[in-house]
């Protein structure tokens, strides 16, 4: 609920994934990723921020390969809250969405995700 340094979901290394179940099925239209700004970072950098990531729509939580909704880059020099439109339109509505992070901005030990949101139209 807050954006204080360290109040994030951190995972070891630069690759990880997160699966979220939404309250209802939606037709996704966009995603937002949020990280603290450099000015709030005790080190003055945000190398733990996600860099390259993809978002997938899943039919159920056990599905390994979902429908690719887009591939994106979080800009560490941009605004802390960044919105990414769905790039691969789908006829399907999804209640489960997977965020796959492939790299961060250089932190060797961990990657921090402060907030991930899914936007869309109810099915």
SVG drawing of the C-alpha trace seen along z (x, -y; Angstrom):
<svg xmlns="http://www.w3.org/2000/svg" viewBox="-19 -13 45 40">
<polyline fill="none" stroke="black" stroke-width="0.4" points="0.0,0.0 3.0,-2.4 6.0,-3.2 8.8,-3.2 12.2,-1.9 12.3,1.9 8.5,2.3 8.5,4.4 8.1,8.0 11.7,9.0 13.0,12.2 16.5,13.5 18.3,12.8 17.0,11.0 14.4,13.4 11.1,14.3 7.4,14.5 4.2,13.5 0.7,15.0 -2.3,13.0 -6.0,14.0 -8.3,11.1 -11.7,10.6 -13.4,11.3 -12.6,12.2 -11.6,9.1 -10.4,8.2 -7.0,6.7 -6.2,3.3 -3.0,2.2 -0.7,3.0 1.2,0.7 4.4,1.4 5.6,-0.8 9.0,-1.2 10.3,-3.8 12.0,-6.8 15.8,-7.2 15.3,-10.2 13.8,-7.9 16.4,-5.2 19.0,-5.2 21.7,-4.3 20.5,-6.9 19.9,-4.2 17.2,-1.7 19.2,1.1 16.8,3.6 13.9,2.3 12.5,4.8 13.8,4.1 12.5,6.6 9.2,8.3 6.3,9.9 2.6,10.4 0.5,13.4 -3.2,14.3 -3.8,17.7 -6.9,19.9 -6.0,21.5 -3.2,21.3 -1.6,24.6 -1.2,23.5 2.5,23.2 2.3,21.2 -0.4,18.6 -1.4,16.1 1.3,13.4 -0.3,10.0 2.9,8.0 6.7,7.6 7.9,4.5 10.8,2.5 10.4,0.6 12.4,-2.6 14.5,-3.3 14.9,-6.9 11.1,-7.4 8.3,-8.0 8.0,-5.6 4.5,-4.5 4.6,-3.4 1.7,-2.1 2.0,0.4 -0.8,1.1 -1.7,4.6 0.3,5.2 -1.1,8.6 -4.9,8.3 -6.8,11.4 -10.4,12.4 -10.2,14.1 -11.0,12.7 -8.7,13.7 -9.0,13.9 -5.4,15.0 -2.5,13.0 1.2,13.8 4.0,11.3 7.4,12.7 10.5,10.6 13.5,11.5 16.0,8.9 16.6,6.0 18.7,2.8 21.9,4.4 21.4,5.4 23.3,8.7 21.4,10.1 17.7,9.3 14.8,7.6 12.1,5.5 8.6,5.1 6.6,2.5 3.3,2.6 1.8,4.4 -1.7,3.5 -3.9,5.0 -6.4,2.8 -9.2,3.9 -12.9,4.2 -15.2,6.7 -16.1,9.7"/>
</svg>
